Amino acid sequence: MSLWQILKYSLIRIYVGRGFVLERKIIYFEETGEQNTDITLNLALERLKQGDIKHVVVASNRGRVALKAAEKFKELNINVVAVTIGIQIQPNTVPEWEESKIKLEKQGIKTFRGVHCFSGVARAIKNRWGGVCETSLVGDTLRVICEGIKVGIDIILMAADAGLIPGDGEKVMAIAGTMKGADTCFVAKSAYSTKFFDLAVQEIICKPLTDGTKHPAM
């Protein structure tokens, strides 16, 4: 990495009073969607080159984003986990995911399918009796920031609960998006779902400018 890249992507520490202000660039996309995928993965790669992050979780319903991430990160010595949604949520994506899963696992990428922590039983209660559950409120509140933040936190919890990444405060990167592709990337301290409030988002690398909770409710 060149000196310019180090200066560009490293934290700038400015001493203020008794502590430090940490400054980092955030990229904002004007629109959500898969057209932002390549830029998101390039930004993630530059952050990963700093060497302090060893685990990456990638949301990928069909496996397309995960395959791109696998290719992009293949020279790095990191643990990449591709996470997809429960089979009943979008059954039309299952055949392509199963094909992608074989390719991913051949490249050493871990894969996981499961129900989002913020839905599952909560969605069943809503469908049967109406109203809303606490976990749905948490998910929709995170959407105020953007869909990718909500999904990214979801997949960190899912991967940790599955034992695919540490869940004890390890620094991890999450890559997610809005419906298709990737448009959000951030770094967080991991946690298990039973210790959700130990999870802490530390850096936002990129995200779209969105209408928050105007996205469809859970």
N, C-alpha and C positions, 0 to 999 in steps of 0.2 A: 504494500500500500504506500502511495506517495505521501510526502509531508503535507501536501495540500489536502488530500483526502482525510488524513488524520485530523488536521485542523478543522475541516469541514464537518466531519461527522462525530467528533469527540465532544464531550461536554466542556463548555467554557465555564470555568470556575472564577467567580468574581467575589472577592471578600467584601462582605457587608456586615458591619457591626461585629457580632460574635459568631456569625455563621457564614455560609456560602449560598449564593444564588446560582442555581444550575440552569443554564440556558441551552435549549436545543430547538432546532428547526422542526416544525410540523407542516406537512403537506396537506392542503385541503383540496378535495376534488369538487368541482362545481356540480357534477352530476354523480349519482350512484350508478353502480353497475359493472359488468364484466369488462368494459373497455378500460377500466383502471387496473386490471389484474397485473399486467406486466410491470407497470410502474410500481405498484405495491410490492411485488416480489423483489424488484431491484432495490427498493428502499430497505426492505427487510434484510437483503443480503449485505448491504453496506453496514447495517447495524450489527449483524451477526459477525462480521469480520473483526469487530473489536474484541471478540473472544471470551466475553464474560457470560454469554448465554449458551447453554448446552442443550436446551429442550425447546422444540417448536411444535405447536399444535396448529393444524390447518383444517378449517371447515371446508368440506368438499362433498356435496350431495352425489355427484356422478363420478367424482375422482379426477376431473379435468384439472382443477386448480392444484390438487395434490401432486399430480404427475408433473405439472410445470414446476412446482416447488422442489420436487425431488431432483429434477434436472438442474435447477438453479443452485441448489445447495449441495450438490454431489461432492464438491471438493472440501466441504467442511466436516469436521469431526463432531457431528451433533446428532441428537435423537429427534427424528421427525415423526410425528404421529398424525395420521389423516383420520378425521372424525366425520362420520356421516350420521344422518338422522334415523330414527326408528323406521322400520320397514313399512309401517302402516301410514306414515305421514305423507310420503310421496312415492307410492309403489311404482310409478312409471320410471323412476330413476334407478331402480334396483338392478336391472340387467346390465346397464352400463357400469354401475358401481362394481358389480362382481367381476367384470372384465378388468376394470382399473385396479381392483384389489390385487389380482394376480400379478400384474405388472409392478405395482408398488412394493409388494412383499418380496419380489425378486430383487428389488433395489435396496432392500433392507429397511423399508419404511413400515412402521407399525400401523395397523388399521384398527378402527373401532366403530361399531354401529350400536347406537343406544338412544334412549329417550332423553330429550333435553331435561336438565334439572329443573327448569322453570315451567315445565308443562307436565306431560304424563298424566298422573292421577288427577292433578289439578284440572286438566282439560276434560277428563271424564266427568268430574263433579259438575263443571260448568255446563257440559252438554246435557247432563241428566236433570239437574235441579236449577240451572241458571246461576246468576250471581258471579262472584269472582273469588279466587283463592289468593292467599298471601303470596305464593310463589309467582302467580301471574302478575300481581302488582309489582313485584320486584323486576320481572322481565320487562314489563311495559315502561317502568321508570327508567331502566337502563336505555331503552329506545329513545329517550329524550336526548341522549348524547348522539347515538346513531344505532342502526340495526347491528352493525358489525361489532360494536362494543358488547352488546347483549349476547350475541352469538359467541364471540370470543371468550367471554367469561364462562358461558355455558360449557364450551368444549374444554376449557381448562379443568373445570370441576369434573366433567365426565372422564377425561383422560386420567386425572389423578385418582378418582374412585376405582378406575379399572387397573390401576397399578402401572400405567404406561408412562407416567411422569411422576416425579416426587410431588407430594402434596403438603410438604412441611415448610413452605416459605421459599422454595427454590425460585430463582429468577427464570421465568419462561416467556417466550414470545407467542402471541396468538395472531393468526391471520384469518380473517373472515370477510364476509361481504353482505350485500343486500340482494337477496333472491338468487342472483347468478354471479359467478366470478368473485374477485376479491377487491375490496376498496378500503379495508381497514386493517391496520397493524398496530399492535401495542405490546408493551412489556409489563409484566405483572409479577408479584409474588404469588406463588401457587397456594392452593388450599384444597382440602377435601370438601365435598358438599356439606358434610356435617359440621364443618368449621368455616362456613361460607364467609363470615365476617372477618376472617383472618386474611382473605384474599385482598390484595391491594394493587390497583393499577398505578404504575410508576411512571411510564413514559407512553405518550401517544406519538407514533411515528407518522401515521397518515389516517385520514378519515374523510368521508364526504360531508358536504354541507347539506343537511337534510331537514325535513319537516318534523323530525322527532316522532311523537306518538301518532302522527297522521298515517304511519304504517299500520297495516291491519293488526288489530289486537290479537293477543294469544287466546 
